[in-house]
Amino acid sequence: MVVDEELRRTRPPASSSAYRKFREDFGHQFNDEHVIDASWQAAFNGAPSLREVLSGPKKALMFQNLTQYPVARAVMGALGGGQLADWIGRKKVIMMALIIAYGAITMELVATSPALFLGGKLLNGFSIGAIQGITVTYIGEVTPLALRGIFTCLSALSYTIGPLIVALIVNETGDLPNRWAYRAVFVAQYGFAVIATLFVAFMPESPWWLASKDRDEAALKSLNDLGHRGDEGQKRLAAIKHTLAQVSSETAGATYLECFRKSNLRRTIVSIAPLCIQSLSGVMFAAGYSTYYMQRAGYSTAMSFKLQITQQVLSTIGNVMSWWLIDRVGRRSLTFWGLFVLTIILFATESLAIFADREPGGPEARATVAFILIYCWWYNATIGATAYTVLCEVSTSRLRIKTIAIGLAAQNSLNVMFSFVLPYLFNPDHLNLGAKISYIFGVLAIISLVFLWFYHPETAGRTYEELDEMFLKKVPARKFKSYQPDTAAMGEVVKAAFEKEELQGEVTHRA
């Protein structure tokens, strides 16, 4: 499902042959070639190209209006989907989002005009936003504690495996002389959507959501389906009910505003901070502008495309590494020291870029490309993965899906800001910073490191019940690792009360 989420983020193929055919179908004749109008290209890709930057204020305004629509739909999908999932359940909203995705994919596939293609992307943006928030929430609520870190890290795999699959498909089909040069990518989306649909059919509803609606029998059945049978299931349900009751005074109403009140404000900030730091640490440049920069560094178009595939492979390897690191190193340490190393890489890239300007295409310029590849690998092994684990774990149980939606919306907002700003900083006709832009992200990374050191807690090995207790008691971030909770004892009391209630019910029934 997570891979499906990212694969549906496909843009018009970027390889020369496939994009040429896409331009013929969706563009217009200009001199000796076909071009796509700058405003449409901006809307499709979400960031201005050099042609768009040069197209003047009127086109720039159109770009601003159009590019915000897909991102706005993703934000609306995340926020709206989060609220809807609290009303009718996680599973139903995922199924609804997949149905919308089928329609959006079909619109992209059959589109013969830019307007219809953009409509498909707008619709897709809504489903992506909804699925993105709900899947992370669902994974966190149904996964056993021992596997929670690994499974939430898998959420980040979509950001590497999806683009890798797209790149490989385009590499094979890009030379076709017809529309299938780019349509093959859109067809592939159906495959992943079908796989997701088959899995959804067998998914149990979240026991946390069922318990929050006082559907205890259904929650117990869901826990049984997830492997918590007999006394273990009853004990688990009692702990969930106790946790929900414990935080109910601070989450009454469970609206988005509750995420910013009392102890929830701290949890919201801590939850979404790593996700926002992802954007502040330069991933938009490393992931979105690497191919363009590789060509500026002296690599041919064909070689830069191969390096792009290499970049995605390294990113995937990094994410797989995070599965092992997340529990052994810990969330706090892996996030902080991971960003610390990224900061060093950013400043090293900036230093090399100064010398690279003296000899374009020289060894220094190519060394900056190597650092970008290393950055992508290390980023995905550390904060690129841990941010989703922290987002899921730190938020309180009753507000989890809303907090996740806020985090994803905040990150998307930062990304769209950088999509406006980066071209003016990067392109040669403006500030022409090139890889020296790493200095800006390095400074932002230093500020982020200070925040993480003082405010980022260690959540590895902690149940949701324990985390709720620690936040309610305002335990300092650096004392989370050594804190001894009493939720286990309290959970036993609740279980005893639950069993007593059942016994009374049986006596009443016999009477």
Secondary structure as the mmCIF struct_conf table of DSSP 4:
data_model
#
loop_
_struct_conf.conf_type_id
_struct_conf.id
_struct_conf.beg_label_comp_id
_struct_conf.beg_label_asym_id
_struct_conf.beg_label_seq_id
_struct_conf.end_label_comp_id
_struct_conf.end_label_asym_id
_struct_conf.end_label_seq_id
HELX_RH_AL_P HELX_RH_AL_P1 VAL A 2 LEU A 7
TURN_TY1_P TURN_TY1_P1 ARG A 8 ARG A 9
BEND BEND1 PRO A 12 PRO A 12
BEND BEND2 SER A 15 SER A 15
HELX_RH_AL_P HELX_RH_AL_P2 SER A 16 PHE A 26
BEND BEND3 GLY A 27 GLY A 27
STRN STRN1 HIS A 28 PHE A 30
TURN_TY1_P TURN_TY1_P2 ASN A 31 ASP A 32
STRN STRN2 GLU A 33 VAL A 35
HELX_RH_AL_P HELX_RH_AL_P3 ALA A 38 ASN A 45
BEND BEND4 GLY A 46 ALA A 47
HELX_RH_AL_P HELX_RH_AL_P4 LEU A 50 VAL A 53
TURN_TY1_P TURN_TY1_P3 LEU A 54 SER A 55
HELX_RH_AL_P HELX_RH_AL_P5 GLY A 56 ILE A 88
HELX_RH_AL_P HELX_RH_AL_P6 ARG A 90 VAL A 110
BEND BEND5 SER A 113 SER A 113
HELX_RH_AL_P HELX_RH_AL_P7 PRO A 114 VAL A 142
BEND BEND6 THR A 143 THR A 143
HELX_RH_AL_P HELX_RH_AL_P8 LEU A 145 THR A 173
TURN_TY1_P TURN_TY1_P4 GLY A 174 ASP A 175
BEND BEND7 PRO A 177 ASN A 178
TURN_TY1_P TURN_TY1_P5 ARG A 179 ARG A 179
HELX_RH_AL_P HELX_RH_AL_P9 TRP A 180 ALA A 201
TURN_TY1_P TURN_TY1_P6 PHE A 202 PHE A 202
HELX_LH_PP_P HELX_LH_PP_P1 MET A 203 SER A 206
HELX_RH_AL_P HELX_RH_AL_P10 PRO A 207 SER A 212
TURN_TY1_P TURN_TY1_P7 LYS A 213 ASP A 214
HELX_RH_AL_P HELX_RH_AL_P11 ASP A 216 ASP A 225
TURN_TY1_P TURN_TY1_P8 LEU A 226 GLY A 227
TURN_TY1_P TURN_TY1_P9 GLY A 230 GLY A 230
HELX_RH_AL_P HELX_RH_AL_P12 ASP A 231 VAL A 247
HELX_RH_3T_P HELX_RH_3T_P1 SER A 248 GLU A 250
BEND BEND8 THR A 251 THR A 251
TURN_TY1_P TURN_TY1_P10 ALA A 252 GLY A 253
HELX_RH_3T_P HELX_RH_3T_P2 TYR A 256 PHE A 260
BEND BEND9 ARG A 261 ARG A 261
TURN_TY1_P TURN_TY1_P11 LYS A 262 LYS A 262
HELX_RH_AL_P HELX_RH_AL_P13 SER A 263 LEU A 280
TURN_TY1_P TURN_TY1_P12 SER A 281 GLY A 282
HELX_RH_AL_P HELX_RH_AL_P14 VAL A 283 GLY A 288
BEND BEND10 TYR A 289 TYR A 289
HELX_RH_AL_P HELX_RH_AL_P15 SER A 290 ARG A 296
TURN_TY1_P TURN_TY1_P13 ALA A 297 GLY A 298
HELX_RH_AL_P HELX_RH_AL_P16 THR A 301 ARG A 328
TURN_TY1_P TURN_TY1_P14 VAL A 329 VAL A 329
HELX_RH_AL_P HELX_RH_AL_P17 ARG A 331 ALA A 356
TURN_TY1_P TURN_TY1_P15 ASP A 357 ARG A 358
BEND BEND11 GLU A 359 GLU A 359
TURN_TY1_P TURN_TY1_P16 PRO A 360 GLY A 361
BEND BEND12 GLY A 362 GLY A 362
HELX_RH_AL_P HELX_RH_AL_P18 PRO A 363 ALA A 381
TURN_TY1_P TURN_TY1_P17 THR A 382 THR A 382
HELX_RH_AL_P HELX_RH_AL_P19 ILE A 383 VAL A 394
BEND BEND13 SER A 395 SER A 395
HELX_RH_3T_P HELX_RH_3T_P3 SER A 397 LEU A 399
HELX_RH_AL_P HELX_RH_AL_P20 ARG A 400 PHE A 426
BEND BEND14 ASN A 427 ASN A 427
TURN_TY1_P TURN_TY1_P18 PRO A 428 LEU A 431
HELX_RH_3T_P HELX_RH_3T_P4 GLY A 434 ILE A 437
HELX_RH_AL_P HELX_RH_AL_P21 SER A 438 TYR A 455
HELX_LH_PP_P HELX_LH_PP_P2 HIS A 456 GLU A 458
TURN_TY1_P TURN_TY1_P19 ALA A 460 GLY A 461
HELX_RH_AL_P HELX_RH_AL_P22 TYR A 464 LEU A 472
TURN_TY1_P TURN_TY1_P20 LYS A 473 LYS A 474
HELX_RH_3T_P HELX_RH_3T_P5 ALA A 477 LYS A 479
TURN_TY1_P TURN_TY1_P21 PHE A 480 SER A 482
HELX_RH_AL_P HELX_RH_AL_P23 THR A 487 ARG A 510
#
